[in-house]
Amino acid sequence: MSRIAFDHELARQAAGRLDALADGLESGLRDSSAALSPAAAALDPVSRRTSQSIEEVGVSFRQSYLGGAVELRKIAANLRSHADLHEGADGDAVAAFQPLM
């Protein structure tokens, strides 16, 4: 017989770690954002176009990267919600059997 166990407190801790990971990702991006927007090396058209292309790639990277942090936060919120629901269901089940004891 298999047994499924769910530790709601451990789930909440994991959600907190996911939020911390998202915070770290966002902080890392803020700290290195200058590298994603370099200035043109010169005033010639090739240098300006190269800088513009790197900027466009940087914008796309930022959006994608921040999207990952948002997804981590969604997972953390979902995990917290499930932990709360599970804890509430456990309490309800115990309360339902109290009169029988």
Biopython code that builds the backbone (N, CA, C, O; Angstrom):
import numpy as np
from Bio.PDB.StructureBuilder import StructureBuilder

atoms = [
    (1, "MET", "N", (0.840, -1.173, 0.000)),
    (1, "MET", "CA", (0.000, 0.000, 0.000)),
    (1, "MET", "C", (0.890, 1.243, 0.000)),
    (1, "MET", "O", (1.809, 1.359, 0.811)),
    (2, "SER", "N", (0.611, 2.154, -0.905)),
    (2, "SER", "CA", (1.409, 3.376, -0.953)),
    (2, "SER", "C", (0.766, 4.445, -0.077)),
    (2, "SER", "O", (-0.442, 4.450, 0.163)),
    (3, "ARG", "N", (1.604, 5.330, 0.380)),
    (3, "ARG", "CA", (1.118, 6.398, 1.245)),
    (3, "ARG", "C", (1.625, 7.728, 0.705)),
    (3, "ARG", "O", (2.811, 7.885, 0.414)),
    (4, "ILE", "N", (0.731, 8.661, 0.580)),
    (4, "ILE", "CA", (1.101, 9.996, 0.126)),
    (4, "ILE", "C", (1.101, 10.916, 1.336)),
    (4, "ILE", "O", (0.133, 10.973, 2.095)),
    (5, "ALA", "N", (2.197, 11.627, 1.498)),
    (5, "ALA", "CA", (2.303, 12.563, 2.617)),
    (5, "ALA", "C", (2.581, 13.960, 2.060)),
    (5, "ALA", "O", (3.348, 14.119, 1.111)),
    (6, "PHE", "N", (1.961, 14.946, 2.651)),
    (6, "PHE", "CA", (2.146, 16.338, 2.238)),
    (6, "PHE", "C", (2.403, 17.164, 3.483)),
    (6, "PHE", "O", (1.561, 17.233, 4.379)),
    (7, "ASP", "N", (3.549, 17.779, 3.536)),
    (7, "ASP", "CA", (3.920, 18.618, 4.670)),
    (7, "ASP", "C", (3.679, 20.078, 4.274)),
    (7, "ASP", "O", (4.463, 20.667, 3.530)),
    (8, "HIS", "N", (2.583, 20.652, 4.783)),
    (8, "HIS", "CA", (2.246, 22.004, 4.368)),
    (8, "HIS", "C", (3.264, 23.036, 4.826)),
    (8, "HIS", "O", (3.473, 24.035, 4.139)),
    (9, "GLU", "N", (3.897, 22.820, 5.963)),
    (9, "GLU", "CA", (4.912, 23.770, 6.418)),
    (9, "GLU", "C", (6.136, 23.721, 5.502)),
    (9, "GLU", "O", (6.709, 24.759, 5.172)),
    (10, "LEU", "N", (6.528, 22.533, 5.100)),
    (10, "LEU", "CA", (7.643, 22.387, 4.169)),
    (10, "LEU", "C", (7.294, 23.011, 2.815)),
    (10, "LEU", "O", (8.156, 23.602, 2.165)),
    (11, "ALA", "N", (6.046, 22.884, 2.393)),
    (11, "ALA", "CA", (5.602, 23.498, 1.140)),
    (11, "ALA", "C", (5.693, 25.020, 1.233)),
    (11, "ALA", "O", (6.093, 25.679, 0.273)),
    (12, "ARG", "N", (5.324, 25.576, 2.382)),
    (12, "ARG", "CA", (5.434, 27.035, 2.561)),
    (12, "ARG", "C", (6.896, 27.478, 2.529)),
    (12, "ARG", "O", (7.221, 28.518, 1.955)),
    (13, "GLN", "N", (7.774, 26.690, 3.145)),
    (13, "GLN", "CA", (9.204, 27.021, 3.109)),
    (13, "GLN", "C", (9.732, 26.987, 1.680)),
    (13, "GLN", "O", (10.504, 27.857, 1.279)),
    (14, "ALA", "N", (9.319, 25.989, 0.917)),
    (14, "ALA", "CA", (9.742, 25.892, -0.481)),
    (14, "ALA", "C", (9.233, 27.095, -1.272)),
    (14, "ALA", "O", (9.948, 27.623, -2.124)),
    (15, "ALA", "N", (8.006, 27.527, -0.997)),
    (15, "ALA", "CA", (7.461, 28.708, -1.674)),
    (15, "ALA", "C", (8.294, 29.938, -1.336)),
    (15, "ALA", "O", (8.573, 30.759, -2.209)),
    (16, "GLY", "N", (8.684, 30.066, -0.097)),
    (16, "GLY", "CA", (9.537, 31.181, 0.309)),
    (16, "GLY", "C", (10.879, 31.153, -0.401)),
    (16, "GLY", "O", (11.411, 32.199, -0.773)),
    (17, "ARG", "N", (11.425, 29.967, -0.589)),
    (17, "ARG", "CA", (12.697, 29.839, -1.312)),
    (17, "ARG", "C", (12.533, 30.202, -2.788)),
    (17, "ARG", "O", (13.425, 30.805, -3.384)),
    (18, "LEU", "N", (11.406, 29.840, -3.368)),
    (18, "LEU", "CA", (11.152, 30.217, -4.762)),
    (18, "LEU", "C", (11.055, 31.739, -4.893)),
    (18, "LEU", "O", (11.580, 32.319, -5.843)),
    (19, "ASP", "N", (10.381, 32.379, -3.934)),
    (19, "ASP", "CA", (10.307, 33.848, -3.948)),
    (19, "ASP", "C", (11.700, 34.460, -3.796)),
    (19, "ASP", "O", (12.025, 35.442, -4.464)),
    (20, "ALA", "N", (12.519, 33.882, -2.921)),
    (20, "ALA", "CA", (13.883, 34.385, -2.732)),
    (20, "ALA", "C", (14.708, 34.210, -4.006)),
    (20, "ALA", "O", (15.512, 35.075, -4.354)),
    (21, "LEU", "N", (14.507, 33.097, -4.695)),
    (21, "LEU", "CA", (15.201, 32.874, -5.955)),
    (21, "LEU", "C", (14.779, 33.924, -6.982)),
    (21, "LEU", "O", (15.624, 34.471, -7.691)),
    (22, "ALA", "N", (13.489, 34.207, -7.068)),
    (22, "ALA", "CA", (12.997, 35.237, -7.987)),
    (22, "ALA", "C", (13.581, 36.609, -7.621)),
    (22, "ALA", "O", (13.957, 37.380, -8.504)),
    (23, "ASP", "N", (13.656, 36.906, -6.328)),
    (23, "ASP", "CA", (14.262, 38.172, -5.886)),
    (23, "ASP", "C", (15.712, 38.254, -6.344)),
    (23, "ASP", "O", (16.156, 39.289, -6.841)),
    (24, "GLY", "N", (16.449, 37.157, -6.175)),
    (24, "GLY", "CA", (17.855, 37.123, -6.580)),
    (24, "GLY", "C", (18.026, 37.302, -8.079)),
    (24, "GLY", "O", (18.942, 37.991, -8.528)),
    (25, "LEU", "N", (17.149, 36.682, -8.848)),
    (25, "LEU", "CA", (17.213, 36.835, -10.304)),
    (25, "LEU", "C", (16.964, 38.284, -10.710)),
    (25, "LEU", "O", (17.683, 38.837, -11.543)),
    (26, "GLU", "N", (15.939, 38.894, -10.115)),
    (26, "GLU", "CA", (15.636, 40.286, -10.438)),
    (26, "GLU", "C", (16.765, 41.216, -10.016)),
    (26, "GLU", "O", (17.105, 42.151, -10.741)),
    (27, "SER", "N", (17.340, 40.967, -8.856)),
    (27, "SER", "CA", (18.449, 41.776, -8.373)),
    (27, "SER", "C", (19.666, 41.637, -9.292)),
    (27, "SER", "O", (20.328, 42.625, -9.611)),
    (28, "GLY", "N", (19.948, 40.418, -9.708)),
    (28, "GLY", "CA", (21.071, 40.184, -10.620)),
    (28, "GLY", "C", (20.881, 40.903, -11.943)),
    (28, "GLY", "O", (21.834, 41.432, -12.515)),
    (29, "LEU", "N", (19.665, 40.919, -12.417)),
    (29, "LEU", "CA", (19.391, 41.624, -13.675)),
    (29, "LEU", "C", (19.572, 43.128, -13.502)),
    (29, "LEU", "O", (20.135, 43.792, -14.372)),
    (30, "ARG", "N", (19.096, 43.666, -12.379)),
    (30, "ARG", "CA", (19.283, 45.100, -12.128)),
    (30, "ARG", "C", (20.767, 45.450, -12.060)),
    (30, "ARG", "O", (21.195, 46.475, -12.590)),
    (31, "ASP", "N", (21.545, 44.592, -11.404)),
    (31, "ASP", "CA", (22.971, 44.864, -11.232)),
    (31, "ASP", "C", (23.746, 44.810, -12.539)),
    (31, "ASP", "O", (24.773, 45.475, -12.679)),
    (32, "SER", "N", (23.270, 44.030, -13.490)),
    (32, "SER", "CA", (24.011, 43.887, -14.744)),
    (32, "SER", "C", (23.285, 44.494, -15.937)),
    (32, "SER", "O", (23.613, 44.184, -17.083)),
    (33, "SER", "N", (22.314, 45.344, -15.686)),
    (33, "SER", "CA", (21.522, 45.893, -16.798)),
    (33, "SER", "C", (22.347, 46.781, -17.718)),
    (33, "SER", "O", (22.030, 46.890, -18.903)),
    (34, "ALA", "N", (23.392, 47.415, -17.208)),
    (34, "ALA", "CA", (24.219, 48.274, -18.055)),
    (34, "ALA", "C", (24.905, 47.466, -19.154)),
    (34, "ALA", "O", (25.148, 47.983, -20.244)),
    (35, "ALA", "N", (25.213, 46.221, -18.878)),
    (35, "ALA", "CA", (25.871, 45.382, -19.877)),
    (35, "ALA", "C", (24.942, 45.037, -21.028)),
    (35, "ALA", "O", (25.401, 44.664, -22.108)),
    (36, "LEU", "N", (23.637, 45.161, -20.803)),
    (36, "LEU", "CA", (22.665, 44.846, -21.850)),
    (36, "LEU", "C", (22.320, 46.064, -22.704)),
    (36, "LEU", "O", (21.568, 45.952, -23.672)),
    (37, "SER", "N", (22.866, 47.218, -22.350)),
    (37, "SER", "CA", (22.597, 48.456, -23.095)),
    (37, "SER", "C", (23.898, 49.223, -23.328)),
    (37, "SER", "O", (24.063, 50.326, -22.807)),
    (38, "PRO", "N", (24.812, 48.660, -24.095)),
    (38, "PRO", "CA", (26.090, 49.353, -24.280)),
    (38, "PRO", "C", (25.954, 50.573, -25.185)),
    (38, "PRO", "O", (25.108, 50.616, -26.078)),
    (39, "ALA", "N", (26.797, 51.545, -24.936)),
    (39, "ALA", "CA", (26.829, 52.732, -25.793)),
    (39, "ALA", "C", (27.585, 52.389, -27.070)),
    (39, "ALA", "O", (28.420, 51.485, -27.086)),
    (40, "ALA", "N", (27.286, 53.113, -28.127)),
    (40, "ALA", "CA", (27.999, 52.898, -29.388)),
    (40, "ALA", "C", (29.477, 53.230, -29.195)),
    (40, "ALA", "O", (29.819, 54.193, -28.508)),
    (41, "ALA", "N", (30.347, 52.430, -29.803)),
    (41, "ALA", "CA", (31.787, 52.637, -29.666)),
    (41, "ALA", "C", (32.254, 53.888, -30.402)),
    (41, "ALA", "O", (33.271, 54.487, -30.050)),
    (42, "ALA", "N", (31.508, 54.269, -31.412)),
    (42, "ALA", "CA", (31.856, 55.461, -32.192)),
    (42, "ALA", "C", (30.560, 56.045, -32.765)),
    (42, "ALA", "O", (29.469, 55.558, -32.471)),
    (43, "LEU", "N", (30.688, 57.071, -33.567)),
    (43, "LEU", "CA", (29.519, 57.724, -34.140)),
    (43, "LEU", "C", (29.179, 57.234, -35.545)),
    (43, "LEU", "O", (28.205, 57.687, -36.148)),
    (44, "ASP", "N", (29.976, 56.318, -36.057)),
    (44, "ASP", "CA", (29.719, 55.830, -37.410)),
    (44, "ASP", "C", (28.470, 54.947, -37.421)),
    (44, "ASP", "O", (28.078, 54.416, -36.382)),
    (45, "PRO", "N", (27.848, 54.788, -38.583)),
    (45, "PRO", "CA", (26.591, 54.030, -38.684)),
    (45, "PRO", "C", (26.712, 52.576, -38.223)),
    (45, "PRO", "O", (25.775, 52.042, -37.630)),
    (46, "VAL", "N", (27.828, 51.942, -38.481)),
    (46, "VAL", "CA", (27.989, 50.535, -38.082)),
    (46, "VAL", "C", (28.010, 50.413, -36.560)),
    (46, "VAL", "O", (27.354, 49.533, -36.002)),
    (47, "SER", "N", (28.746, 51.277, -35.894)),
    (47, "SER", "CA", (28.807, 51.246, -34.426)),
    (47, "SER", "C", (27.443, 51.532, -33.815)),
    (47, "SER", "O", (27.034, 50.881, -32.854)),
    (48, "ARG", "N", (26.738, 52.520, -34.384)),
    (48, "ARG", "CA", (25.414, 52.840, -33.853)),
    (48, "ARG", "C", (24.426, 51.700, -34.082)),
    (48, "ARG", "O", (23.622, 51.390, -33.203)),
    (49, "ARG", "N", (24.483, 51.082, -35.242)),
    (49, "ARG", "CA", (23.574, 49.967, -35.536)),
    (49, "ARG", "C", (23.899, 48.764, -34.653)),
    (49, "ARG", "O", (22.995, 48.079, -34.174)),
    (50, "THR", "N", (25.172, 48.511, -34.440)),
    (50, "THR", "CA", (25.570, 47.407, -33.558)),
    (50, "THR", "C", (25.055, 47.632, -32.149)),
    (50, "THR", "O", (24.525, 46.716, -31.519)),
    (51, "SER", "N", (25.211, 48.857, -31.654)),
    (51, "SER", "CA", (24.712, 49.192, -30.321)),
    (51, "SER", "C", (23.197, 49.041, -30.255)),
    (51, "SER", "O", (22.665, 48.544, -29.262)),
    (52, "GLN", "N", (22.508, 49.463, -31.295)),
    (52, "GLN", "CA", (21.049, 49.349, -31.343)),
    (52, "GLN", "C", (20.621, 47.881, -31.355)),
    (52, "GLN", "O", (19.657, 47.505, -30.688)),
    (53, "SER", "N", (21.339, 47.058, -32.112)),
    (53, "SER", "CA", (21.015, 45.619, -32.164)),
    (53, "SER", "C", (21.213, 44.954, -30.807)),
    (53, "SER", "O", (20.394, 44.144, -30.372)),
    (54, "ILE", "N", (22.311, 45.307, -30.146)),
    (54, "ILE", "CA", (22.575, 44.740, -28.818)),
    (54, "ILE", "C", (21.505, 45.196, -27.840)),
    (54, "ILE", "O", (21.073, 44.428, -26.981)),
    (55, "GLU", "N", (21.078, 46.443, -27.970)),
    (55, "GLU", "CA", (20.003, 46.966, -27.113)),
    (55, "GLU", "C", (18.711, 46.182, -27.335)),
    (55, "GLU", "O", (18.023, 45.841, -26.372)),
    (56, "GLU", "N", (18.377, 45.894, -28.582)),
    (56, "GLU", "CA", (17.161, 45.133, -28.892)),
    (56, "GLU", "C", (17.234, 43.722, -28.307)),
    (56, "GLU", "O", (16.250, 43.217, -27.766)),
    (57, "VAL", "N", (18.386, 43.101, -28.417)),
    (57, "VAL", "CA", (18.562, 41.776, -27.829)),
    (57, "VAL", "C", (18.460, 41.871, -26.311)),
    (57, "VAL", "O", (17.880, 40.997, -25.668)),
    (58, "GLY", "N", (19.027, 42.935, -25.739)),
    (58, "GLY", "CA", (18.953, 43.137, -24.293)),
    (58, "GLY", "C", (17.527, 43.297, -23.800)),
    (58, "GLY", "O", (17.164, 42.760, -22.754)),
    (59, "VAL", "N", (16.716, 44.035, -24.551)),
    (59, "VAL", "CA", (15.308, 44.219, -24.178)),
    (59, "VAL", "C", (14.579, 42.878, -24.202)),
    (59, "VAL", "O", (13.819, 42.555, -23.289)),
    (60, "SER", "N", (14.817, 42.112, -25.248)),
    (60, "SER", "CA", (14.185, 40.793, -25.358)),
    (60, "SER", "C", (14.637, 39.882, -24.215)),
    (60, "SER", "O", (13.831, 39.161, -23.628)),
    (61, "PHE", "N", (15.931, 39.923, -23.910)),
    (61, "PHE", "CA", (16.473, 39.108, -22.825)),
    (61, "PHE", "C", (15.844, 39.499, -21.496)),
    (61, "PHE", "O", (15.441, 38.634, -20.719)),
    (62, "ARG", "N", (15.757, 40.810, -21.229)),
    (62, "ARG", "CA", (15.156, 41.288, -19.974)),
    (62, "ARG", "C", (13.724, 40.784, -19.829)),
    (62, "ARG", "O", (13.334, 40.283, -18.774)),
    (63, "GLN", "N", (12.949, 40.923, -20.902)),
    (63, "GLN", "CA", (11.549, 40.490, -20.845)),
    (63, "GLN", "C", (11.457, 38.998, -20.554)),
    (63, "GLN", "O", (10.656, 38.568, -19.724)),
    (64, "SER", "N", (12.261, 38.230, -21.225)),
    (64, "SER", "CA", (12.241, 36.783, -21.043)),
    (64, "SER", "C", (12.703, 36.409, -19.630)),
    (64, "SER", "O", (12.096, 35.572, -18.962)),
    (65, "TYR", "N", (13.764, 37.036, -19.205)),
    (65, "TYR", "CA", (14.355, 36.768, -17.898)),
    (65, "TYR", "C", (13.377, 37.115, -16.779)),
    (65, "TYR", "O", (13.172, 36.329, -15.854)),
    (66, "LEU", "N", (12.776, 38.302, -16.875)),
    (66, "LEU", "CA", (11.807, 38.715, -15.864)),
    (66, "LEU", "C", (10.557, 37.845, -15.915)),
    (66, "LEU", "O", (9.916, 37.618, -14.889)),
    (67, "GLY", "N", (10.205, 37.356, -17.105)),
    (67, "GLY", "CA", (9.090, 36.417, -17.224)),
    (67, "GLY", "C", (9.349, 35.152, -16.415)),
    (67, "GLY", "O", (8.427, 34.585, -15.829)),
    (68, "GLY", "N", (10.594, 34.715, -16.385)),
    (68, "GLY", "CA", (10.953, 33.542, -15.570)),
    (68, "GLY", "C", (10.761, 33.817, -14.087)),
    (68, "GLY", "O", (10.274, 32.958, -13.352)),
    (69, "ALA", "N", (11.140, 35.009, -13.646)),
    (69, "ALA", "CA", (10.956, 35.375, -12.234)),
    (69, "ALA", "C", (9.470, 35.440, -11.887)),
    (69, "ALA", "O", (9.062, 35.023, -10.803)),
    (70, "VAL", "N", (8.668, 35.960, -12.805)),
    (70, "VAL", "CA", (7.216, 36.024, -12.589)),
    (70, "VAL", "C", (6.652, 34.609, -12.465)),
    (70, "VAL", "O", (5.808, 34.347, -11.607)),
    (71, "GLU", "N", (7.115, 33.700, -13.318)),
    (71, "GLU", "CA", (6.641, 32.313, -13.254)),
    (71, "GLU", "C", (7.026, 31.656, -11.926)),
    (71, "GLU", "O", (6.239, 30.899, -11.359)),
    (72, "LEU", "N", (8.231, 31.942, -11.429)),
    (72, "LEU", "CA", (8.631, 31.409, -10.120)),
    (72, "LEU", "C", (7.699, 31.924, -9.025)),
    (72, "LEU", "O", (7.314, 31.174, -8.128)),
    (73, "ARG", "N", (7.341, 33.196, -9.100)),
    (73, "ARG", "CA", (6.425, 33.763, -8.098)),
    (73, "ARG", "C", (5.031, 33.137, -8.197)),
    (73, "ARG", "O", (4.374, 32.921, -7.179)),
    (74, "LYS", "N", (4.585, 32.848, -9.413)),
    (74, "LYS", "CA", (3.286, 32.187, -9.590)),
    (74, "LYS", "C", (3.314, 30.785, -8.985)),
    (74, "LYS", "O", (2.363, 30.369, -8.323)),
    (75, "ILE", "N", (4.399, 30.067, -9.214)),
    (75, "ILE", "CA", (4.527, 28.722, -8.651)),
    (75, "ILE", "C", (4.530, 28.788, -7.129)),
    (75, "ILE", "O", (3.892, 27.973, -6.462)),
    (76, "ALA", "N", (5.258, 29.771, -6.581)),
    (76, "ALA", "CA", (5.312, 29.932, -5.124)),
    (76, "ALA", "C", (3.926, 30.236, -4.563)),
    (76, "ALA", "O", (3.530, 29.670, -3.544)),
    (77, "ALA", "N", (3.191, 31.123, -5.220)),
    (77, "ALA", "CA", (1.842, 31.466, -4.753)),
    (77, "ALA", "C", (0.918, 30.252, -4.830)),
    (77, "ALA", "O", (0.116, 30.022, -3.924)),
    (78, "ASN", "N", (1.027, 29.488, -5.895)),
    (78, "ASN", "CA", (0.215, 28.290, -6.060)),
    (78, "ASN", "C", (0.545, 27.260, -4.978)),
    (78, "ASN", "O", (-0.349, 26.626, -4.418)),
    (79, "LEU", "N", (1.820, 27.103, -4.698)),
    (79, "LEU", "CA", (2.251, 26.163, -3.658)),
    (79, "LEU", "C", (1.726, 26.585, -2.295)),
    (79, "LEU", "O", (1.259, 25.752, -1.518)),
    (80, "ARG", "N", (1.800, 27.880, -2.003)),
    (80, "ARG", "CA", (1.258, 28.390, -0.736)),
    (80, "ARG", "C", (-0.240, 28.136, -0.644)),
    (80, "ARG", "O", (-0.743, 27.709, 0.394)),
    (81, "SER", "N", (-0.940, 28.399, -1.727)),
    (81, "SER", "CA", (-2.386, 28.198, -1.753)),
    (81, "SER", "C", (-2.737, 26.737, -1.492)),
    (81, "SER", "O", (-3.643, 26.438, -0.714)),
    (82, "HIS", "N", (-2.019, 25.838, -2.142)),
    (82, "HIS", "CA", (-2.271, 24.406, -1.929)),
    (82, "HIS", "C", (-1.941, 23.993, -0.495)),
    (82, "HIS", "O", (-2.642, 23.177, 0.104)),
    (83, "ALA", "N", (-0.870, 24.565, 0.042)),
    (83, "ALA", "CA", (-0.502, 24.244, 1.424)),
    (83, "ALA", "C", (-1.599, 24.695, 2.378)),
    (83, "ALA", "O", (-1.951, 23.976, 3.313)),
    (84, "ASP", "N", (-2.138, 25.893, 2.139)),
    (84, "ASP", "CA", (-3.213, 26.403, 2.996)),
    (84, "ASP", "C", (-4.472, 25.540, 2.869)),
    (84, "ASP", "O", (-5.112, 25.211, 3.868)),
    (85, "LEU", "N", (-4.818, 25.179, 1.632)),
    (85, "LEU", "CA", (-5.993, 24.335, 1.416)),
    (85, "LEU", "C", (-5.824, 22.973, 2.080)),
    (85, "LEU", "O", (-6.757, 22.449, 2.689)),
    (86, "HIS", "N", (-4.639, 22.413, 1.957)),
    (86, "HIS", "CA", (-4.377, 21.093, 2.541)),
    (86, "HIS", "C", (-4.448, 21.149, 4.055)),
    (86, "HIS", "O", (-5.016, 20.267, 4.700)),
    (87, "GLU", "N", (-3.861, 22.201, 4.613)),
    (87, "GLU", "CA", (-3.897, 22.353, 6.071)),
    (87, "GLU", "C", (-5.340, 22.508, 6.550)),
    (87, "GLU", "O", (-5.729, 21.929, 7.565)),
    (88, "GLY", "N", (-6.135, 23.298, 5.808)),
    (88, "GLY", "CA", (-7.540, 23.472, 6.169)),
    (88, "GLY", "C", (-8.313, 22.175, 6.060)),
    (88, "GLY", "O", (-9.161, 21.883, 6.904)),
    (89, "ALA", "N", (-8.030, 21.392, 5.027)),
    (89, "ALA", "CA", (-8.711, 20.103, 4.844)),
    (89, "ALA", "C", (-8.341, 19.137, 5.963)),
    (89, "ALA", "O", (-9.189, 18.384, 6.442)),
    (90, "ASP", "N", (-7.078, 19.156, 6.381)),
    (90, "ASP", "CA", (-6.665, 18.312, 7.503)),
    (90, "ASP", "C", (-7.433, 18.672, 8.767)),
    (90, "ASP", "O", (-7.916, 17.801, 9.491)),
    (91, "GLY", "N", (-7.537, 19.977, 9.017)),
    (91, "GLY", "CA", (-8.266, 20.429, 10.199)),
    (91, "GLY", "C", (-9.733, 20.047, 10.148)),
    (91, "GLY", "O", (-10.312, 19.654, 11.160)),
    (92, "ASP", "N", (-10.333, 20.161, 8.976)),
    (92, "ASP", "CA", (-11.742, 19.790, 8.809)),
    (92, "ASP", "C", (-11.944, 18.292, 9.038)),
    (92, "ASP", "O", (-12.923, 17.877, 9.659)),
    (93, "ALA", "N", (-11.014, 17.490, 8.533)),
    (93, "ALA", "CA", (-11.125, 16.038, 8.696)),
    (93, "ALA", "C", (-11.006, 15.662, 10.162)),
    (93, "ALA", "O", (-11.750, 14.805, 10.638)),
    (94, "VAL", "N", (-10.093, 16.279, 10.882)),
    (94, "VAL", "CA", (-9.930, 16.003, 12.303)),
    (94, "VAL", "C", (-11.194, 16.431, 13.059)),
    (94, "VAL", "O", (-11.670, 15.708, 13.935)),
    (95, "ALA", "N", (-11.730, 17.598, 12.720)),
    (95, "ALA", "CA", (-12.932, 18.087, 13.395)),
    (95, "ALA", "C", (-14.130, 17.177, 13.136)),
    (95, "ALA", "O", (-14.979, 16.998, 14.009)),
    (96, "ALA", "N", (-14.197, 16.607, 11.942)),
    (96, "ALA", "CA", (-15.310, 15.721, 11.617)),
    (96, "ALA", "C", (-15.282, 14.454, 12.439)),
    (96, "ALA", "O", (-16.337, 13.895, 12.738)),
    (97, "PHE", "N", (-14.097, 13.983, 12.815)),
    (97, "PHE", "CA", (-13.991, 12.736, 13.574)),
    (97, "PHE", "C", (-13.976, 12.970, 15.093)),
    (97, "PHE", "O", (-14.092, 12.008, 15.853)),
    (98, "GLN", "N", (-13.838, 14.205, 15.548)),
    (98, "GLN", "CA", (-13.785, 14.492, 16.980)),
    (98, "GLN", "C", (-15.029, 13.958, 17.724)),
    (98, "GLN", "O", (-14.875, 13.368, 18.794)),
    (99, "PRO", "N", (-16.242, 14.142, 17.202)),
    (99, "PRO", "CA", (-17.407, 13.651, 17.932)),
    (99, "PRO", "C", (-17.431, 12.123, 18.089)),
    (99, "PRO", "O", (-18.081, 11.593, 18.990)),
    (100, "LEU", "N", (-16.733, 11.448, 17.222)),
    (100, "LEU", "CA", (-16.723, 9.971, 17.278)),
    (100, "LEU", "C", (-15.761, 9.441, 18.324)),
    (100, "LEU", "O", (-15.797, 8.256, 18.654)),
    (101, "MET", "N", (-14.923, 10.281, 18.836)),
    (101, "MET", "CA", (-13.917, 9.821, 19.799)),
    (101, "MET", "C", (-14.390, 9.973, 21.208)),
    (101, "MET", "O", (-13.665, 9.633, 22.143)),
]
sb = StructureBuilder()
sb.init_structure("model")
sb.init_model(0)
sb.init_chain("A")
sb.init_seg("    ")
for serial, (resi, resn, name, xyz) in enumerate(atoms, 1):
    if name == "N":
        sb.init_residue(resn, " ", resi, " ")
    sb.init_atom(name, np.array(xyz, "f"), 0.0, 1.0, " ", f" {name:<3s}", serial, name[0])
structure = sb.get_structure()
